[in-house]
Amino acid sequence: MGRHHEVRAAAMARTGKIKSALYARASREAYLAARTGSPDPKTNLALRAVYEKYRGKSVPRDVFDRAIKKAQGGDAEVFIPGRYEFFGPAGSYIIVDTLTDNPNRALVEVKTNVVRKGGHLGSVAFNFEEKGVLVFKGNNRDEVEEALILGDVDVLSVEQDEDLVVVYVAPSAFAKAKEVLEGLGITEYEEAEIQMVPNEYIDLPDEETKTRFQELIDALDELEDVQNVYHNVNL
């Protein structure tokens, strides 16, 4: 079973805390997008991207509606982005992106959770590459790849992962890739965002380490200041 199936299965088994943090992330991103543009995702590309990013993660529409209404209310909130890199258990690599009104709190909470599971701060970003990732249901890999190439999209790879097609493109080609895919009738995505993708994935040495690592990822996902967690482990 491929990594994207694992991601989808994990999303379906989220705890209450993780779900609450997920809603907070979606709300903050929608708020920021609506603050800098139209409240209509049809004309605000940044807001549209937020909708599409969280569409496959079962975030209710009212989470976005409340965030947009708040953005239109005039009370400005300041959220500061951050990125932290860690060596995790058993030689794993972890990148954590935060978006917070309190960077000190965010760093302390993230670092505390990583250290508790045997990790520590360190430079690991060179083991990752920023890519546009589009994952959708289908069994038409060859058709998708041909359309993207003919559409002059900077395609990095197109993979078939059981019942999913997984497209990787250069970040600058993300919007254009979506336009081409829309021409094929593809509008619903399991994943649609710019991600830090590891150059290669590793397997952890035993079930105990794998459990410890999963507990770490779950703990990070429960933090509302955390926006994204990237790692190089096959779970």
Buried (B, 14 or more C-beta within 10 A) or exposed (E): EBBBBEBBEBBEEBEEBBBEBBBBBBBBBBBBBBBEBBBEBEEBEBBBBBBBBBBBBEBEEEBBEBBBEBBEEEEEEEBEEBEBBBBBBBEBBBBBBBBBEEBEEBBEBBBEBBEEBBBEBEEBEEBBBEBBBBBBEBEBBEEBBEBBEEBEBBBBEBBBBEEBBBBBBBBEBBBBBBEBBEEBEBEEBBBBBBBBBBEEEBEBEEEEBBEBBBBBBBBBBBBBBBBBBBBBBEB
